[in-house]
């Protein structure tokens, strides 16, 4: 004789099924919420990582290619704008407030003169003769080539002529990868020119770098210190900034030490 389920058994099965489904649903909701929180945290961390990488690249170039006049007393505290070339005993001139930092850096191309013939053979690292980038110092030893031996009057910078190829990358350090005319004419001192020598370094005229917070956005702006017109408008490098603190930890007669604290918040709270 066949026997079916009783009403009590069916009700018990339904209750058990409801309990199991409720547990699965609760686990699903918890997983979704956890994933949402982790995703938000990951987005904030990724944005912070990108911002820090950009700042690290700029600070890594701090003082590179920056001439100075070897004075014993720094007068690099006239921001805005900082004096250029710095009247200081170091190329690491800087100015800070609690939410901004300003310094000089050459962030574009450079080249090493390897051999001189009809043209100069170079090891080129992104040398560029476009209108907005074709302003370079020629360094011999510790200072750029000067026309009057008076650094306080600034230094002549030069335009590259017949650069070939343009914007070559320095992937091979044993042989030259570009050529340029051996004689360069100054673009800011009329009638002044320089004939390159082996060992000369061609370095892009620096930019004045300013990293600062405005509202909840972190910006960087780059002001060209030449007449090439290579300045860059302020551009954001981080959003939803809740804290950007710049601290000067430099001790007397030591190299500058700056600590930056950057805190980002969840844009959705």
N, C-alpha and C positions, 0 to 999 in steps of 0.2 A: 504494500500500500504506500503510495507516494504522499509525502508530507511537505507542505510549504513552510515559509517563515511566519512566525507569529508577529503580531503588531509590536509587541515588546522588543523582539529581536530586531525588527526593522528600525524602531526608534533608537535602540542602542547603537546600531550600525551608523545611523544618520548622525547621532551625537559624536561618535568617534570620528567620522569623516569630517564633521564640522570643526572638531578640535584640531585635526591634522591640517586641514585647509587654513584655519586661522593661524596656526604656527608658521606654515609656509608663507602666508601673506605677511605676517609680522616680520619674518626673516627677510622677505623681499623688500619691504619698506625700509627696514634698517640698512640693508645693503645699498639701496638707492640713495638714502641720506648720507651714508658714509662715503659713497662714491662721489656725491656732489661736493662734500666737504674736502675730500682729497683732491678733486679736480680743481676746486678754487685755490687750494693751497699750492698745488702744482703750477697753476697759472701765475700766481703771485711770485713763487720762487723762480719761475722761468723769466718773468719780467725783471726781477731783481738781478738775476744772473746776467742778462743782456746788458742792463745798465752798468753793472760792475765791470763787465768786460770792456765796454766802451770807455769808462773812466780809467781802467787799468792801462788801456792802450795809450791814452793821452798822457797819463802820469809817467808811463814808461819813456815818453819822449821829452819830458820836462827838462829844460835846459839844453837839449841837443841843438847844436847849430846856433846858439844864442851868443852873440858877441857882448863883451862888457869892457869897461874901461879901467879895471884893476884898482879902482879907488878903495880906500880902506874904510870908508863909512858908507853904509847903504842909504840911498835916498829913493828906494823903490816903494815908498809908502804914500805916493801921491795919487792913488786910485780915487776916482777915475779921471783920466786913464793913467796907467802906470807908464813911467818914462821909458823910452826906448831910444838907443840901447841902454841897458841898465847901468846906472852909475853906482856900481857895487863891485865887490871883490869876488863875485860869483855869478855864474850864468843862471843859478837857481833862484832868481829873484821871484818873489811871490807876494800876494796880498790876500788876506782872508778876513771874512766876517763870520758870524755864527752860521750863516746859511749860504755862503758862497766862497769860492776860491778862484784866484786869478794867477796865471803864470804864463811864461813864454815857452814855445816849443816849435821845432821844425817837424811837421807831421807829413811832409810830402817827400819828393825824390832827392837822391844824392848820387854822386858818382865819384869814383877814384880814377885819376889820370894814370894810366899804366904805361903808355908809350907815346912819344911825340914824333910825328912825321909831317907830311903835308897837312894831315888832320891829327887830332888827338884821339888815341885809342883809349876807351873807357871801360871800366867795369861799372855798368849803369844799374842803379836800383830805382826804377820808375822815374827817371828823368823825363820831364815833360815840357815841351816848348809851346804849349797852347798859350793863348793870350793871357789867361788868368793865372798861369803858373810859371811863366818864363822870367823869373826874377831870382837870381842865385848869388850867393857869396862864393868867392874863391878863397878857400882856407889854405894857408901855408903855415904849418906848425900850429900854434895856439890861437892865431888871430886871422881874420879875413884880410885879404889884400886891401891896403888903404892908400889913398892918394895924397894924404897930407900928414900921416902919422899922428893924427889927433882923433882918438876914438870918440871923444865927446861930440864931434861933428857928424857922427854917423859913419857908415861905411858904404862905398860904392857897391852896387849890385849889377849883375850882368845878365844879358840875354843870351841864350844858347843859339848858335847859328849852325845850320846844316846838321842838326841832330838826326842820327839814323842808327837803328830805328827809334821811334818815339815810344816812351813808356816801357822799355825793355826791363825785364826782371833779372835780378842778379842771382841766377841759379848756378852759374859757373864762375868760381873765384880764381881759376887758373889762367884764363884767357879773357881778353876783352870781348864784350858783347855789343858794343856800340861805338860810334865815332861822332866827333863834333869838331867844328872849326877850332884850330889851335889858338886863334886870337879872338877874344870876346870883347865886345864894346859895352861900356856901362850905360845903363838905361836911366840913371838918375844923376850922373855927373857928366856933363857935356864934354865930349872930346877925350874922355879917359878910356883907356883900354888896357887889357892885360893879355900877355902871351902865356899860355899854360905851360907848366913844367911837370915832369914826372913826379908823382907823389902828391900833387895838388888834390884837394877835395872840393868838389862842387856840391854846395849844400843850399837847398831851398831857403829863402829868407823866412824866418819864423813867423808864426801867428801868435797873437795874444789870446790865450784860451781862458774862457770864463765858464765855470760850472756853478749853477745857482738854482735855487728853488723859488718858484713863484706860485703861490697857492698850493695846490696839490700836485704840481707838475715839476719835474726836474729837467732843466735845460742845459745845453751847452752852446756857446757861441764862439766863433773864431774870427778874429779881426786880423787881416793881413797887414804886416808891418812893411810892405813894399808898395810900389805904385802899380802892381799888376792887377789890382781889383779882385783878388782871390779871397775876399772875405766871405764868410758863410753866415746867413741869418740864423738867429737862435732856433734850435730844433729840439724837440722834446726827446729825452732818452729814458724817462720813466714817468708813469702816471700813478695816481692814487698814493702819493707820497704823504705819509703822516709825520715823518721826521727826517730831516736832513741836517746833520750837525757836523760842522767843521771845527776841529780843535788843533791848535798849534802846540805841539809837544817839543819843539826845538829847544835845546839847551844852548847856553852861551858858547859861541865859537864852534858849533857843530853843524853838520849838514842838516838842512831842514827836515823835520819829521812832522807830518800832518796826519791826523786820524780823522776818518770820515765814517759817520754812522748813518746808514740809510735804512729806513723802515717803510714798508709798503703795507697798505691795508687792503682788505677784501672790498672790492668795489661795490658789492651787494651787502656789505655789512657783516 
